[in-house]
Amino acid sequence: MTVAELNDETAFAGVVDRHRGELQVHCYRMLGSYEEAEDLTQETFLRAWRRRETYAERASLRAWLYRIATNACLDALEKRPKTPTANGEITWLQPYPEEQLEAVAAADEDVFGRETIELAFLVAIQHLAPRPRAVLLLRDVLGWRAKDTAELLETTTAGVNSALQRARAVLKEHLPPERGDWTAAGSSSERELLERYIALTESGDALGIKALMHEDARFAMPPDEGTYFGRDTIVDAWLSGGFGAPDFGDFKCVTTRANGQPAVVNYIRKPGAEVFELGALDVLRIEGGVITDITAFYGPALKPFGLPNTLAV
């Protein structure tokens, strides 16, 4: 960044905005919430402008912005601390639209990896305290040197290395044991399973969906508390809630992607209604040809996807 750009607000904004996508992904990993990540990215740019005199032209602009973004997230987490529920649920979790992630990946593959943006990873790192979370993201995801991480967090290299070891242990504890055995994104087997999932959903066949799930599947619907484990438990809960009953309504589904994972948007038409109304977004984790995890989102969490509120019959 030139001296002229550094002191001209419009020029400054144009330069730093090139990093918006990757900084927002960083804030999202820190916070687990898309809405808060948007806010903290904007806060990062405001802080950068106000503190532009701290930018040394010999340093990397990108590293300087990451430093500001990380500290903005740590400040936010200190002011509004969030902890998992007693059952380990992350009630503030929100999905990230795939189109936006693809744009970030196209600009810089180093900040985007499927395994570090999937919902299972987001859930796991939220179990870390904020500073160890920052250490893990800076060192293991972004590839920062221990010395640079220590400088950012105003600690020692030894402190960073120790925090990283502890963070990795906690992360391993909370990640699914089978993580990594993915069905290739967009593969024919994934498409076939999604088509079956949609057909069964639209026909209200909960038992049919059950056959597509791993016996130890998991279902959650943040921000609601209450995670269901095991396909029998999940389907029983759906049936007791009225899924498949005539008065529950009809479904129309469309596919999308979020967090590197396949997703299904559910629209519901209540009896007597003339249109299908936007319901929930099911983000699926598919492993070994079966569904191992369904995380459903609704309400404000769907806003970034730009989905229509209704579909015609």
Backbone bond lengths (Angstrom), bond angles and torsions (degrees), N, CA, C in turn:
res aa  C-N    CA-C-N  psi(-1)  N-CA   C-N-CA  omega(-1)  CA-C   N-CA-C  phi
1 M - - - 1.462 - - 1.525 109.06 -
2 T 1.312 116.46 131.23 1.457 120.43 -178.93 1.522 110.36 -80.56
3 V 1.331 115.71 166.04 1.462 120.87 178.03 1.523 110.10 -61.50
4 A 1.333 116.06 -38.79 1.462 119.72 179.65 1.523 110.96 -63.19
5 E 1.332 117.14 -44.21 1.472 121.06 178.72 1.513 111.27 -65.75
6 L 1.321 116.04 -34.74 1.454 120.92 -178.02 1.520 111.78 -65.79
7 N 1.326 116.99 -27.69 1.457 120.41 -174.83 1.520 113.67 -109.44
8 D 1.310 117.24 4.16 1.464 121.07 176.46 1.529 107.21 -112.82
9 E 1.323 117.13 116.32 1.469 121.03 -171.90 1.525 112.17 -59.37
10 T 1.327 117.35 -42.01 1.464 120.09 -179.23 1.518 111.19 -66.68
11 A 1.324 116.49 -44.99 1.463 120.50 179.24 1.524 110.59 -65.63
12 F 1.330 116.09 -40.99 1.463 121.80 178.91 1.525 110.17 -58.77
13 A 1.338 115.65 -47.07 1.465 120.38 -179.12 1.519 111.22 -61.73
14 G 1.325 116.23 -39.68 1.458 119.69 179.93 1.515 112.63 -63.55
15 V 1.333 117.13 -37.18 1.464 121.24 -179.21 1.522 111.30 -72.47
16 V 1.335 117.21 -49.67 1.465 119.12 -175.52 1.523 111.70 -71.71
17 D 1.337 117.42 -25.52 1.462 119.98 -177.77 1.521 112.08 -66.58
18 R 1.325 117.39 -18.22 1.464 120.36 177.06 1.527 111.22 -63.01
19 H 1.321 116.72 -20.68 1.461 121.81 -178.03 1.529 112.15 -100.69
20 R 1.325 117.19 7.03 1.467 120.28 -174.29 1.539 112.08 -57.30
21 G 1.317 116.62 -48.30 1.458 119.95 -174.87 1.516 113.07 -58.23
22 E 1.336 116.68 -51.44 1.454 119.13 -177.32 1.530 112.04 -69.39
23 L 1.332 117.66 -33.59 1.464 120.13 177.57 1.533 110.72 -67.41
24 Q 1.336 115.74 -36.68 1.462 118.39 178.84 1.528 110.53 -67.82
25 V 1.328 117.30 -37.86 1.460 120.22 176.06 1.530 110.04 -63.43
26 H 1.331 117.13 -40.78 1.474 121.02 177.63 1.529 110.15 -61.34
27 C 1.316 117.11 -46.74 1.463 120.43 178.91 1.530 110.84 -64.14
28 Y 1.328 116.18 -35.68 1.463 120.19 178.45 1.526 110.68 -63.98
29 R 1.325 116.23 -43.32 1.464 118.67 177.58 1.529 110.76 -63.27
30 M 1.306 117.07 -38.13 1.458 120.68 179.13 1.526 112.03 -66.75
31 L 1.338 116.51 -36.69 1.466 120.56 -169.41 1.523 114.34 -107.27
32 G 1.322 117.73 -27.02 1.456 120.86 -178.76 1.510 114.16 78.04
33 S 1.324 117.98 0.81 1.461 123.43 -177.95 1.520 109.89 -123.48
34 Y 1.329 117.05 126.10 1.461 120.96 178.41 1.524 110.93 -63.93
35 E 1.330 116.54 -45.10 1.468 120.53 -178.21 1.521 111.05 -60.04
36 E 1.308 117.02 -46.59 1.464 120.06 -179.66 1.527 111.33 -68.07
37 A 1.324 116.72 -33.82 1.463 119.49 177.85 1.520 110.74 -63.40
38 E 1.321 117.22 -40.39 1.465 120.80 175.44 1.522 110.77 -58.80
39 D 1.329 115.86 -48.18 1.469 120.96 -178.80 1.525 111.45 -61.80
40 L 1.336 116.44 -43.29 1.464 119.74 -176.70 1.531 111.60 -73.15
41 T 1.315 117.37 -27.94 1.469 119.37 174.57 1.520 109.85 -66.09
42 Q 1.326 115.90 -42.77 1.458 119.20 177.26 1.522 110.82 -65.33
43 E 1.317 116.98 -38.81 1.463 121.27 176.54 1.528 110.11 -62.18
44 T 1.312 116.75 -36.59 1.465 121.26 177.65 1.522 111.11 -59.74
45 F 1.323 115.93 -45.65 1.469 119.44 -179.45 1.526 111.66 -67.46
46 L 1.329 116.90 -36.72 1.467 120.15 177.34 1.529 110.36 -64.34
47 R 1.321 116.09 -44.25 1.467 120.11 178.95 1.524 110.64 -64.96
48 A 1.326 116.04 -39.58 1.460 119.67 179.94 1.531 110.80 -60.67
49 W 1.327 117.34 -43.93 1.453 120.84 179.75 1.525 111.07 -65.30
50 R 1.316 116.55 -44.20 1.466 120.67 -178.37 1.525 111.76 -67.16
51 R 1.327 116.34 -29.19 1.463 120.20 -176.32 1.526 111.55 -113.20
52 R 1.303 116.31 29.25 1.459 119.91 -174.74 1.519 112.85 -62.44
53 E 1.334 116.03 -21.15 1.464 118.03 179.39 1.526 111.19 -69.40
54 T 1.370 117.65 -15.24 1.467 120.16 179.33 1.525 111.89 -82.97
55 Y 1.335 116.34 -7.74 1.462 119.21 179.54 1.517 109.56 -80.59
56 A 1.319 115.39 122.65 1.460 120.65 176.19 1.523 107.42 -97.34
57 E 1.314 117.13 122.68 1.458 121.66 -173.24 1.526 112.54 -58.16
58 R 1.312 116.14 -24.08 1.467 118.78 179.88 1.527 111.41 -75.53
59 A 1.350 116.80 -16.73 1.456 121.05 -178.51 1.524 110.45 -88.33
60 S 1.334 115.38 165.91 1.449 121.28 177.98 1.526 110.12 -75.60
61 L 1.330 115.84 125.65 1.469 119.79 176.87 1.523 110.11 -59.80
62 R 1.321 115.94 -41.34 1.465 120.61 -179.77 1.526 111.21 -59.79
63 A 1.328 117.23 -45.94 1.462 120.82 179.92 1.526 110.67 -64.41
64 W 1.314 116.67 -38.99 1.471 121.49 178.62 1.527 110.32 -61.61
65 L 1.320 116.68 -43.04 1.466 120.93 180.00 1.529 111.20 -68.37
66 Y 1.329 116.73 -38.90 1.467 119.21 176.97 1.528 110.96 -63.58
67 R 1.313 115.78 -36.16 1.464 120.21 177.83 1.530 109.75 -61.63
68 I 1.331 116.26 -46.13 1.460 120.98 -179.15 1.529 110.56 -66.47
69 A 1.334 116.76 -42.54 1.470 120.79 -179.00 1.520 111.19 -64.22
70 T 1.324 116.53 -42.92 1.467 120.17 -179.99 1.521 110.67 -62.18
71 N 1.323 116.63 -44.70 1.464 119.71 179.72 1.526 111.82 -67.56
72 A 1.328 117.07 -34.64 1.466 119.85 176.88 1.525 110.06 -63.72
73 C 1.326 116.86 -41.51 1.464 120.73 178.21 1.525 111.39 -66.23
74 L 1.329 116.48 -42.87 1.471 119.65 178.83 1.528 110.98 -62.63
75 D 1.324 116.78 -39.94 1.470 120.12 177.35 1.534 110.83 -63.13
76 A 1.332 116.22 -42.24 1.464 120.34 -179.66 1.519 110.68 -65.19
77 L 1.320 117.16 -40.42 1.459 120.88 -179.62 1.526 111.65 -70.34
78 E 1.321 116.16 -29.09 1.468 119.15 176.32 1.526 110.94 -71.60
79 K 1.327 116.06 -38.75 1.460 120.42 -179.63 1.527 112.07 -74.08
80 R 1.344 115.55 -37.05 1.468 120.05 -177.45 1.527 108.69 -128.86
81 P 1.341 116.21 71.19 1.469 119.00 -177.59 1.523 112.08 -63.43
82 K 1.324 114.65 142.47 1.462 120.56 178.71 1.516 108.89 -128.31
83 T 1.306 115.87 136.17 1.453 120.39 179.05 1.525 109.66 -129.34
84 P 1.322 117.08 146.76 1.466 119.53 176.35 1.527 110.80 -59.69
85 T 1.314 115.93 156.52 1.458 120.07 176.25 1.526 109.47 -68.35
86 A 1.316 115.78 174.20 1.465 120.26 179.34 1.515 111.54 -59.18
87 N 1.335 116.65 -26.15 1.464 121.44 178.70 1.526 112.79 -93.16
88 G 1.339 115.93 7.80 1.457 119.72 177.21 1.511 114.85 81.98
89 E 1.340 117.94 16.53 1.463 121.32 -178.07 1.526 110.83 -81.99
90 I 1.330 115.95 142.35 1.464 122.46 177.18 1.526 106.18 -105.54
91 T 1.309 116.47 89.15 1.467 120.40 -171.15 1.527 113.10 -71.52
92 W 1.338 117.65 -16.57 1.469 120.62 -178.45 1.536 111.96 -93.97
93 L 1.316 117.67 3.64 1.457 121.78 -177.74 1.527 111.04 -63.46
94 Q 1.341 115.93 136.75 1.462 122.13 175.90 1.530 109.16 -134.15
95 P 1.343 117.42 153.57 1.467 120.21 -179.64 1.518 112.17 -82.89
96 Y 1.329 115.62 163.57 1.464 121.94 179.76 1.532 108.25 -121.27
97 P 1.342 118.29 122.76 1.470 120.91 -177.57 1.523 112.66 -59.08
98 E 1.324 116.04 136.05 1.458 121.52 -176.39 1.523 112.53 -64.18
99 E 1.324 117.90 -37.22 1.462 120.39 -178.12 1.526 110.85 -58.90
100 Q 1.326 116.30 -39.62 1.459 119.33 179.07 1.525 111.34 -69.84
101 L 1.325 116.68 -37.64 1.458 120.41 178.32 1.523 111.21 -65.95
102 E 1.334 116.63 -38.15 1.460 120.29 179.02 1.523 111.13 -64.44
103 A 1.328 116.24 -35.83 1.464 120.01 177.83 1.527 110.56 -65.18
104 V 1.323 116.76 -39.42 1.469 120.98 178.06 1.522 109.82 -66.87
105 A 1.336 116.02 -44.27 1.460 120.16 -179.23 1.527 111.33 -62.23
106 A 1.318 116.76 -37.44 1.464 120.42 179.34 1.517 111.26 -64.77
107 A 1.345 115.75 -32.88 1.466 120.24 -179.23 1.520 111.69 -80.85
108 D 1.332 116.83 -35.94 1.464 120.04 -177.29 1.520 108.99 -159.45
109 E 1.324 116.86 102.62 1.460 120.89 -177.91 1.522 112.39 -66.73
110 D 1.325 117.49 -21.38 1.457 120.03 -176.10 1.527 112.86 -64.87
111 V 1.338 118.05 -26.29 1.461 119.82 -175.70 1.521 111.13 -95.96
112 F 1.332 117.06 -0.91 1.457 119.24 -178.02 1.517 110.10 -130.31
113 G 1.301 115.17 117.49 1.451 121.24 172.70 1.510 107.32 -136.48
114 R 1.320 116.63 137.70 1.460 119.18 -176.21 1.518 111.59 -54.03
115 E 1.346 115.71 -40.19 1.461 119.06 -176.04 1.523 112.48 -72.16
116 T 1.345 118.99 -15.75 1.461 120.63 -179.07 1.527 112.81 -107.28
117 I 1.334 116.43 10.17 1.461 119.20 175.93 1.526 110.62 -128.31
118 E 1.323 117.29 -9.97 1.456 120.92 178.27 1.532 110.14 -61.78
119 L 1.300 116.95 155.55 1.464 120.65 -176.90 1.527 112.39 -63.05
120 A 1.328 117.37 -34.53 1.463 119.56 179.55 1.526 111.03 -60.85
121 F 1.336 116.07 -39.37 1.467 120.05 177.98 1.529 110.45 -68.38
122 L 1.339 116.47 -42.32 1.461 120.12 179.71 1.518 111.09 -60.93
123 V 1.326 116.44 -41.86 1.464 120.77 178.36 1.527 110.13 -63.76
124 A 1.325 116.05 -44.68 1.461 120.08 -175.88 1.530 112.34 -63.51
125 I 1.345 117.34 -44.18 1.466 118.21 -175.87 1.522 112.15 -73.43
126 Q 1.343 117.32 -18.45 1.464 118.45 176.27 1.522 111.63 -70.78
127 H 1.327 117.24 -11.94 1.465 120.78 175.39 1.530 111.71 -82.12
128 L 1.329 116.42 -8.49 1.460 120.41 176.24 1.519 110.24 -86.27
129 A 1.323 116.44 146.60 1.455 120.05 171.37 1.529 108.14 -63.11
130 P 1.339 118.94 154.73 1.464 121.10 -172.94 1.524 115.81 -53.25
131 R 1.322 118.46 -46.14 1.467 119.46 -175.73 1.539 112.17 -70.20
132 P 1.343 119.61 -45.06 1.477 118.09 172.88 1.517 112.63 -61.18
133 R 1.322 117.07 -32.03 1.468 121.07 176.10 1.525 109.65 -62.77
134 A 1.318 115.80 -44.02 1.461 119.91 178.42 1.526 110.92 -63.73
135 V 1.322 117.09 -41.74 1.462 121.44 178.75 1.527 110.28 -59.31
136 L 1.319 116.71 -48.09 1.461 120.37 -177.91 1.527 111.40 -62.81
137 L 1.330 117.13 -42.59 1.459 120.28 -179.48 1.525 111.41 -67.04
138 L 1.313 116.45 -43.38 1.461 119.65 -179.05 1.523 111.74 -67.39
139 R 1.328 116.60 -42.21 1.466 119.93 -175.42 1.531 111.97 -81.89
140 D 1.326 117.92 -51.99 1.465 120.78 -170.85 1.522 113.90 -89.16
141 V 1.326 118.16 -27.09 1.459 120.23 -179.07 1.524 110.90 -96.30
142 L 1.328 116.83 -47.34 1.461 120.59 -176.73 1.528 113.50 -92.88
143 G 1.332 116.27 -12.85 1.455 119.32 175.75 1.511 115.52 75.79
144 W 1.334 117.55 25.73 1.454 120.47 177.82 1.531 110.45 -68.85
145 R 1.322 116.31 151.39 1.456 121.25 173.54 1.525 109.43 -73.46
146 A 1.313 115.94 152.41 1.464 120.40 179.56 1.528 111.00 -58.93
147 K 1.328 116.38 -38.19 1.470 120.71 -179.48 1.522 111.38 -62.11
148 D 1.339 116.70 -44.57 1.466 120.46 -179.00 1.526 111.10 -68.96
149 T 1.330 116.37 -38.01 1.463 120.42 177.47 1.518 110.45 -64.07
150 A 1.315 115.96 -41.91 1.465 120.12 179.30 1.527 111.05 -63.47
151 E 1.325 115.89 -39.39 1.468 119.86 178.99 1.526 110.45 -63.89
152 L 1.326 116.48 -43.88 1.465 119.93 179.98 1.517 111.12 -61.15
153 L 1.335 116.68 -44.57 1.465 121.46 -175.41 1.521 112.77 -89.02
154 E 1.322 115.90 3.02 1.459 121.81 178.24 1.525 111.62 54.87
155 T 1.335 114.23 52.31 1.455 120.92 177.26 1.522 108.07 -139.51
156 T 1.313 117.68 -168.79 1.457 121.56 -178.79 1.521 110.87 -98.47
157 T 1.320 115.10 161.53 1.466 119.90 176.02 1.524 110.59 -61.19
158 A 1.319 116.20 -40.05 1.466 120.22 178.09 1.530 110.57 -62.29
159 G 1.326 115.60 -39.09 1.459 119.80 178.71 1.515 111.58 -64.69
160 V 1.330 116.14 -39.66 1.465 120.79 178.04 1.520 110.47 -64.37
161 N 1.326 117.30 -46.41 1.467 120.59 -178.74 1.525 111.53 -63.22
162 S 1.322 116.40 -38.81 1.459 120.30 178.48 1.527 110.85 -66.54
163 A 1.339 115.89 -43.85 1.469 120.35 179.17 1.520 110.89 -63.38
164 L 1.330 116.58 -37.16 1.459 120.52 -179.45 1.531 111.09 -65.64
165 Q 1.319 117.42 -41.47 1.463 120.62 178.52 1.522 110.78 -61.80
166 R 1.322 116.53 -44.33 1.470 120.15 179.69 1.530 110.49 -65.83
167 A 1.336 116.20 -40.86 1.463 120.13 -178.86 1.523 110.81 -63.88
168 R 1.329 116.94 -41.53 1.467 120.12 179.04 1.524 111.04 -62.48
169 A 1.336 116.54 -37.52 1.464 120.26 179.89 1.525 111.01 -65.68
170 V 1.345 116.18 -43.29 1.470 120.18 178.98 1.522 110.09 -66.96
171 L 1.318 116.40 -40.66 1.460 120.48 179.78 1.525 110.41 -60.07
172 K 1.309 117.34 -46.69 1.465 121.78 179.97 1.519 110.80 -60.69
173 E 1.316 116.16 -36.21 1.464 121.11 -179.34 1.522 112.06 -64.75
174 H 1.324 117.04 -32.31 1.459 120.76 -173.90 1.523 114.51 -103.62
175 L 1.325 118.06 -6.54 1.457 120.18 176.09 1.525 110.44 -82.21
176 P 1.326 118.18 147.58 1.470 120.32 176.13 1.520 110.19 -58.62
177 P 1.329 118.55 136.81 1.472 120.27 -177.13 1.516 113.11 -63.24
178 E 1.347 117.14 -28.16 1.459 120.54 -177.92 1.517 112.49 -91.10
179 R 1.345 117.50 4.90 1.457 121.12 -176.36 1.524 110.32 -57.16
180 G 1.293 114.93 135.06 1.456 120.58 178.87 1.516 112.08 114.71
181 D 1.332 117.04 -23.74 1.464 120.32 178.75 1.520 108.91 -89.13
182 W 1.322 115.35 65.64 1.456 121.61 -172.88 1.520 111.85 -84.36
183 T 1.340 114.48 151.83 1.455 120.59 163.60 1.526 106.58 -79.74
184 A 1.310 117.17 132.71 1.466 120.16 -177.30 1.519 111.08 -56.06
185 A 1.334 116.11 133.71 1.462 121.03 -178.88 1.522 110.06 -60.17
186 G 1.333 115.39 129.27 1.451 120.15 177.69 1.513 114.62 77.15
187 S 1.335 118.47 8.79 1.454 121.36 -178.87 1.521 110.37 -71.41
188 S 1.324 115.47 164.84 1.461 119.79 -179.43 1.523 111.22 -63.58
189 S 1.335 116.73 -35.91 1.469 119.38 179.18 1.522 111.30 -67.50
190 E 1.338 116.04 -37.24 1.460 118.94 176.98 1.516 110.41 -65.87
191 R 1.329 117.05 -45.21 1.465 120.93 179.75 1.525 111.48 -60.61
192 E 1.318 115.79 -41.89 1.465 119.91 -179.56 1.530 110.49 -63.46
193 L 1.332 116.37 -44.38 1.460 119.24 -179.73 1.525 110.89 -64.09
194 L 1.347 116.68 -40.81 1.463 120.35 178.64 1.524 111.27 -63.11
195 E 1.324 116.48 -41.41 1.463 119.92 178.47 1.523 111.08 -61.03
196 R 1.314 116.26 -40.47 1.468 119.96 178.24 1.520 110.87 -68.41
197 Y 1.330 116.35 -40.59 1.465 120.65 179.24 1.525 110.32 -60.97
198 I 1.325 116.51 -43.84 1.464 121.18 -179.58 1.526 110.72 -66.29
199 A 1.335 116.56 -46.16 1.462 120.00 -178.80 1.530 110.89 -60.22
200 L 1.316 116.79 -41.61 1.463 120.80 -179.58 1.519 111.59 -70.81
201 T 1.329 116.71 -36.57 1.465 120.04 176.82 1.518 110.18 -64.54
202 E 1.313 116.93 -46.64 1.463 120.71 -177.84 1.530 111.99 -66.62
203 S 1.320 117.21 -24.98 1.465 119.92 177.03 1.529 112.31 -92.57
204 G 1.348 116.26 -1.23 1.465 120.19 178.29 1.517 113.21 69.65
205 D 1.329 117.09 30.06 1.463 122.10 -175.77 1.532 110.43 -97.58
206 A 1.332 116.93 85.16 1.461 121.10 -178.66 1.522 111.82 -64.97
207 L 1.314 116.91 -37.56 1.465 119.81 -179.59 1.530 110.61 -67.65
208 G 1.340 116.31 -33.06 1.454 119.71 176.05 1.523 111.29 -65.87
209 I 1.325 116.15 -41.50 1.467 120.17 177.06 1.524 110.15 -63.51
210 K 1.303 115.39 -38.06 1.471 120.60 179.22 1.523 111.09 -55.53
211 A 1.329 116.56 -37.21 1.462 120.90 -179.10 1.526 112.22 -67.70
212 L 1.333 117.02 -18.23 1.470 120.94 179.06 1.518 112.67 -88.29
213 M 1.326 116.68 -6.91 1.463 121.33 -171.69 1.520 112.31 -102.19
214 H 1.315 114.93 149.92 1.462 121.21 171.63 1.526 108.53 -67.22
215 E 1.319 116.45 147.61 1.467 118.60 -177.48 1.524 112.54 -61.39
216 D 1.327 117.39 -25.15 1.467 121.56 179.36 1.529 112.04 -105.09
217 A 1.320 116.40 26.29 1.467 120.59 -178.69 1.522 111.30 -58.93
218 R 1.336 113.61 160.68 1.462 121.04 -177.63 1.517 108.76 -126.82
219 F 1.343 116.54 142.17 1.467 121.66 176.55 1.525 109.52 -133.39
220 A 1.336 116.08 130.44 1.461 121.51 177.30 1.517 108.36 -140.28
221 M 1.344 116.02 157.00 1.457 120.59 -178.34 1.528 109.62 -141.95
222 P 1.344 117.04 69.71 1.459 118.95 179.30 1.534 111.45 -63.25
223 P 1.336 117.50 143.90 1.468 127.31 13.64 1.523 114.69 -87.73
224 D 1.327 119.01 6.65 1.464 120.30 178.28 1.527 110.12 -67.83
225 E 1.309 116.36 140.57 1.456 120.71 172.75 1.524 108.88 -83.06
226 G 1.309 115.52 155.86 1.444 119.92 179.83 1.508 111.56 111.24
227 T 1.339 116.40 93.15 1.455 122.19 177.43 1.524 108.65 -101.00
228 Y 1.327 115.57 136.63 1.455 120.44 -178.09 1.524 109.53 -106.59
229 F 1.319 115.74 132.54 1.456 121.05 -178.51 1.524 109.65 -117.64
230 G 1.323 116.19 132.05 1.450 122.09 179.93 1.515 111.34 95.06
231 R 1.339 116.33 133.33 1.457 119.38 -174.86 1.523 112.53 -63.11
232 D 1.331 117.87 -32.60 1.462 119.93 177.94 1.521 110.53 -63.35
233 T 1.326 116.34 -45.81 1.467 121.23 -179.64 1.521 110.89 -64.45
234 I 1.323 116.03 -41.94 1.472 120.72 -178.88 1.520 110.67 -62.10
235 V 1.308 116.29 -52.05 1.466 120.39 -176.49 1.520 111.42 -67.17
236 D 1.310 117.79 -36.78 1.468 120.08 175.97 1.524 110.83 -60.29
237 A 1.347 116.03 -39.67 1.466 120.30 178.98 1.524 110.31 -66.30
238 W 1.326 117.13 -41.61 1.471 120.34 177.95 1.529 110.87 -61.62
239 L 1.317 116.28 -45.43 1.459 120.52 -178.22 1.524 111.35 -65.00
240 S 1.329 116.23 -41.21 1.467 119.32 178.78 1.519 111.22 -66.83
241 G 1.336 116.91 -23.93 1.462 121.42 177.29 1.517 113.21 -83.52
242 G 1.325 116.45 -3.47 1.462 120.54 175.43 1.510 115.43 103.66
243 F 1.348 118.34 -0.18 1.465 120.29 -178.93 1.525 110.05 -56.71
244 G 1.320 116.18 129.62 1.453 121.30 179.00 1.509 114.78 91.40
245 A 1.338 117.55 -14.66 1.455 120.65 179.23 1.530 109.89 -75.97
246 P 1.354 118.84 149.18 1.463 121.27 -177.23 1.523 114.34 -56.03
247 D 1.345 116.68 -36.26 1.465 118.94 -177.48 1.528 113.43 -84.41
248 F 1.346 116.99 -0.70 1.460 119.57 179.46 1.518 110.82 -76.12
249 G 1.328 116.57 -33.27 1.457 121.17 -179.52 1.516 112.66 116.12
250 D 1.323 115.48 170.24 1.460 122.42 179.46 1.526 110.17 -100.96
251 F 1.323 115.40 151.53 1.460 121.28 -179.58 1.522 111.22 -109.72
252 K 1.319 114.66 146.62 1.465 122.36 165.98 1.526 105.86 -133.58
253 C 1.328 116.78 129.19 1.463 120.49 -173.10 1.525 111.92 -120.39
254 V 1.312 115.57 148.43 1.457 122.33 172.35 1.524 107.89 -133.01
255 T 1.326 115.77 153.44 1.458 119.55 -178.01 1.524 111.59 -96.93
256 T 1.307 115.54 152.43 1.458 122.87 172.55 1.519 106.15 -155.24
257 R 1.328 117.47 -167.32 1.465 120.82 176.36 1.523 109.32 -140.91
258 A 1.320 115.24 149.75 1.469 121.57 177.94 1.521 108.02 -148.99
259 N 1.317 116.78 138.55 1.465 122.08 175.57 1.528 113.06 55.19
260 G 1.323 116.44 34.63 1.452 119.42 179.89 1.509 113.64 74.68
261 Q 1.317 117.66 12.86 1.457 122.14 -175.70 1.529 110.59 -125.81
262 P 1.339 116.78 152.85 1.462 119.28 175.05 1.521 110.59 -67.66
263 A 1.327 116.40 147.83 1.457 120.75 -178.93 1.524 109.74 -142.89
264 V 1.315 115.57 151.85 1.460 122.54 -179.82 1.522 108.63 -125.66
265 V 1.336 115.88 126.38 1.459 121.60 177.54 1.530 108.03 -93.18
266 N 1.321 115.80 125.13 1.459 121.29 -179.05 1.523 111.09 -101.26
267 Y 1.304 116.23 123.80 1.461 122.44 171.25 1.526 107.83 -109.51
268 I 1.334 117.03 139.84 1.465 121.46 -175.67 1.524 110.22 -123.57
269 R 1.313 115.39 133.50 1.471 120.92 174.05 1.519 107.82 -112.99
270 K 1.321 115.58 112.21 1.447 121.30 179.40 1.532 109.80 -71.16
271 P 1.333 117.43 154.54 1.468 119.51 179.59 1.529 112.05 -52.80
272 G 1.315 116.75 127.17 1.459 122.21 179.17 1.513 114.41 90.01
273 A 1.349 117.33 -11.77 1.472 120.58 -179.59 1.521 110.18 -76.51
274 E 1.342 115.41 154.64 1.457 120.41 -177.15 1.522 113.15 -97.77
275 V 1.330 117.57 -11.06 1.466 120.61 179.97 1.529 109.47 -138.42
276 F 1.332 113.96 162.58 1.459 120.74 172.38 1.533 107.77 -89.30
277 E 1.312 117.33 131.80 1.464 121.64 -179.35 1.528 110.79 -105.21
278 L 1.322 115.05 144.56 1.461 121.57 -179.20 1.524 110.33 -57.76
279 G 1.332 115.60 127.98 1.460 120.69 179.97 1.513 111.55 -111.19
280 A 1.322 116.37 -94.35 1.457 120.52 -175.00 1.527 110.87 -129.82
281 L 1.323 114.55 161.16 1.457 123.11 175.82 1.521 107.84 -110.16
282 D 1.319 117.61 116.51 1.461 122.21 177.94 1.524 109.23 -94.50
283 V 1.320 116.88 115.28 1.462 121.50 175.39 1.523 107.28 -97.50
284 L 1.333 116.42 123.60 1.457 121.29 -172.39 1.522 111.66 -107.37
285 R 1.300 115.70 145.16 1.466 121.55 167.57 1.525 106.31 -112.19
286 I 1.316 116.02 122.26 1.459 122.02 -176.40 1.519 108.99 -114.83
287 E 1.312 116.45 123.95 1.458 121.40 179.61 1.513 108.73 -140.50
288 G 1.313 115.55 135.42 1.456 119.82 178.49 1.515 113.88 61.07
289 G 1.332 117.03 27.33 1.452 120.68 177.10 1.514 114.98 81.69
290 V 1.344 117.14 8.17 1.471 120.70 178.21 1.528 109.43 -133.73
291 I 1.323 115.60 162.03 1.462 121.61 178.35 1.523 108.62 -84.69
292 T 1.323 116.31 121.84 1.462 120.22 -178.95 1.526 112.66 -103.61
293 D 1.329 116.44 -16.31 1.458 118.96 -175.61 1.523 109.07 -155.62
294 I 1.335 116.03 134.22 1.466 121.77 172.68 1.522 107.06 -126.98
295 T 1.324 115.55 120.01 1.464 120.23 174.55 1.520 107.08 -116.42
296 A 1.324 115.64 116.88 1.466 121.33 -175.97 1.521 109.96 -101.54
297 F 1.327 116.04 136.44 1.462 122.19 179.11 1.517 108.99 -124.57
298 Y 1.323 115.67 151.76 1.462 120.18 179.29 1.520 109.12 -150.56
299 G 1.334 115.84 173.38 1.465 120.79 175.88 1.510 113.48 66.04
300 P 1.335 118.01 -138.39 1.467 122.36 -175.07 1.525 113.89 -57.43
301 A 1.326 118.02 -26.47 1.462 120.60 -178.53 1.525 112.12 -63.60
302 L 1.339 117.44 -19.43 1.460 121.02 -178.17 1.525 113.07 -89.01
303 K 1.315 117.56 -11.95 1.467 121.18 -174.91 1.523 113.40 -55.61
304 P 1.334 120.26 -43.34 1.474 119.45 -177.84 1.531 114.06 -63.88
305 F 1.312 118.44 -14.75 1.461 121.16 -177.34 1.528 112.29 -83.90
306 G 1.339 117.67 -11.48 1.450 120.97 177.61 1.525 113.54 62.20
307 L 1.294 117.19 35.91 1.470 121.68 -176.99 1.523 110.74 -80.29
308 P 1.323 117.30 144.57 1.465 118.67 174.17 1.521 110.84 -67.13
309 N 1.308 116.65 146.46 1.461 120.53 -178.48 1.520 112.67 -73.64
310 T 1.328 116.80 -24.21 1.465 120.40 -179.17 1.519 110.79 -139.68
311 L 1.302 115.16 157.38 1.468 122.81 172.47 1.522 108.03 -127.23
312 A 1.300 115.56 143.81 1.455 119.33 178.29 1.519 111.11 -70.88
313 V 1.324 115.92 154.80 1.462 121.07 179.44 1.532 109.15 -68.47
